[in-house]
Amino acid sequence: MSTADALTCALLTLTLYGNPQGKSAQQLDSVPVGTYLMSVVPLIRTGNSPTVVDDQGKFDVTGDAVLIYPWDPEQPRPGDSNVSYDLRIGREYRDHRGGSKTELAEGDVIELLPGTAVLVETLEYVHLPQTRFGYVVPRVSMLQDAISNTLSKVDPGYPGRLIVTVFNLGRKVVPLKYGAPFCSLVIHTVGDGADLYGHGAKAIRGERMKGEFRKLLDRVEANAGALSLMSLVTNVILALLTFVLTYLLLAPMLHRVASPK
């Protein structure tokens, strides 16, 4: 899905299935019968009625507050709105070129090659109550570097870390550092009657691969052009050496044949 399609879908959700809290009766009367407005939920952690908590003990699936932990203490950043939360690179990813997943640790980096995609597990654990629904959308700052992600949903009742597909649409290698923000979560209200998500948390499938081996494979592919050139130069040098050695071996014989007795 392109970024334009993702934005279109996000805009369409503003007119689907949800009676926003705080709407007056007069405002709701102006909405056609059978249509409900879905409102974006600001992420508020303080006060008597927080909309987000970072403690499992404070979460209630029948309530209104979303659980997100570990919460990034730097969010919201100065000048940012509190209607979205930037999810961070977590401890596992899987390159779409292979079936093995790689573990990340503090300081590790995913080298996202041009034209490739990876499945990334978020650092944050998320649990949505029955009155909330989420979208995972791209960050504009990442789009500036040609990094995008698929638009994905988070159902009411979902408990666990999120799995997000990230694409490199550009022509240069882009590093994705463990713990760095890479996409955004937007929370919406949900009307009555929504069924809760009834499965376990999503997980990246595949056997684990050592991070250093994955980095070696990435370096080989990233430098495929340079390696091909080196191989060509090496073959030319070997051909020249073969010619010189052959000449040195045959020259005395040719000299004797050509010399008169």
C-alpha positions, -999 to +999 in steps of 0.1 A: +000+000+000+013+034-010+016+063+015-012+081-004-035+050+000-025+048+037-035+084+043-067+080+024-076+050+045-068+069+077-090+098+066-119+074+058-118+060+094-129+094+106-164+086+093-167+049+104-182+032+134-176+052+166-195+076+187-169+101+200-169+109+237-176+145+245-200+151+216-231+171+225-266+159+216-269+188+192-237+178+174-248+142+171-282+153+158-265+169+128-250+135+118-272+115+094-290+085+108-269+054+107-236+073+105-212+077+135-180+097+138-148+081+150-127+104+170-089+104+176-080+099+213-054+123+228-028+104+248-031+117+284-013+100+313-022+124+341-054+134+359-084+113+371-093+100+336-061+091+317-064+077+282-031+058+284-013+039+312+021+023+313+014-001+342-003-035+337-019-031+372-037+001+361-051-014+328-087-025+325-099-041+292-134-029+299-122+007+305-110+035+282-073+037+288-048+021+265-018+002+279+016+011+264+049+001+280+077+007+283+066+043+277+091+066+260+098+093+286+108+117+258+073+117+243+056+139+235+086+160+223+084+198+226+061+211+199+046+176+192+009+169+195-003+142+219-026+125+194-001+098+184+027+078+199+060+070+181+067+032+184+104+022+186+125-006+171+123-037+193+144-068+200+136-088+169+134-084+131+133-106+101+145-098+067+120-106+039+149-121+019+151-150+043+132-170+068+154-164+098+149-137+124+176-117+141+179-105+177+189-069+185+205-055+216+213-020+228+234-002+202+226-027+174+215-014+140+194-028+111+210-020+078+180-016+056+192-020+020+176-002-009+145-020-023+143-044+007+118-048+036+120-061+071+095-073+097+102-053+129+089-061+164+081-030+184+098-023+217+064-014+232+039-038+245+004-026+237-030-037+251-062-020+238-095-020+258-128-028+241-135+009+235-103+016+215-089+007+180-055+016+167-037+024+134+000+021+128+010+048+102+043+061+088+063+090+103+070+120+080+106+122+093+111+086+081+095+093+047+121+120+042+147+092+041+124+070+018+115+047+047+078+037+050+057+010+066+025-007+059-007+007+074-018-019+099-045-021+125-047-029+162-080-045+173-097-039+206-084-064+231-051-070+214-023-078+239+013-078+229+041-062+209+033-051+173+048-065+141+054-038+114+067-042+079+092-015+070+103-007+034+134+012+021+120+029-011+152+048-017+186+042-032+208+042-001+213+021+029+194+035+059+203+024+095+174+016+119+188+017+154+174-004+183+151+017+204+147+045+178+112+057+168+102+044+133+064+046+130+034+060+148+004+046+167-029+065+165-058+055+188-096+059+179-128+054+198-150+024+191-188+022+193-207-004+213-209-040+202-172-045+192-159-080+198-125-083+215-095-098+197-094-134+209-059-146+199-025-143+214+001-117+206+017-116+171+052-129+168+079-129+141+082-165+127+115-181+119+146-195+135+170-170+152+201-159+133+232-144+149+232-107+144+268-106+132+261-132+104+231-111+093+253-080+092+279-099+071+252-109+046+239-074+044+274-060+038+280-085+010+247-076-007+251-039-001+286-040-018+277-064-045+287-039-072+321-033-056+326-070-052+318-076-089+343-049-099+369-064-076+363-098-091+367-084-126+399-067-117+412-098-101+404-119-132+422-094-154+453-094-132+454-132-132+450-133-170+480-109-173+501-129-149+493-161-168+503-144-200+536-131-185+545-165-170+537-183-202+558-159-221+587-163-197+585-201-200+582-203-237+606-175-247+638-195-243+623-223-263+612-200-291+646-183-290+664-217-296+641-226-324+646-193-341+684-192-337+705-206-366+728-236-359 
